[in-house]
Amino acid sequence: MIFVLISVICSVTVAVLLKLAKQYGVETKQVIVWNYPMAVALTYFILRPEIKEISWDALPFPLYIALALLLPGMFVLIALSIRYSGLVKTEVAQRLSLFIPLLAAFFCSTKSYREINYWE
């Protein structure tokens, strides 16, 4: 449950930053494109992963390619939605897109709610 809360906070923060980028005349596509190299650099310098231990043959490159196309595309669609529909409507749609699968998982699950640890 804590991860859902963190997800909502991060999603709202991204939407607000995209709205502010529009107000200050910053091109949102440039922000989205520069996000990924900065994330890689910060991951490398702050978290210091052990790159030598990675088996390059075992990595799921088709999945990485799909994510490399879908994630920036989704941010572009969010930026366009904020521009044409507004921040509130976009955020309501994003919350519903998070809430509906959670409800489906809750009602379709065979576990009772007492068996679930919500803070993991």
Stockholm file with secondary structure:
# STOCKHOLM 1.0

chainA/1-120         MIFVLISVICSVTVAVLLKLAKQYGVETKQVIVWNYPMAVALTYFILRPEIKEISWDALPFPLYIALALLLPGMFVLIALSIRYSGLVKTEVAQRLSLFIPLLAAFFCSTKSYREINYWE
#=GR chainA/1-120 SS CHHHHHHHHHHHHHHHHHHHHHHTTCCHHHHHHHHHHHHHHHIIIIICCCGGGCCGGGSCHHHHHHHHHHHHHHHHHHHHHHHHHCHHHHHHHHHHHHHHHHHHHHHHCSSCTTTCCTTC
#=GC SS_cons         CHHHHHHHHHHHHHHHHHHHHHHTTCCHHHHHHHHHHHHHHHIIIIICCCGGGCCGGGSCHHHHHHHHHHHHHHHHHHHHHHHHHCHHHHHHHHHHHHHHHHHHHHHHCSSCTTTCCTTC
//
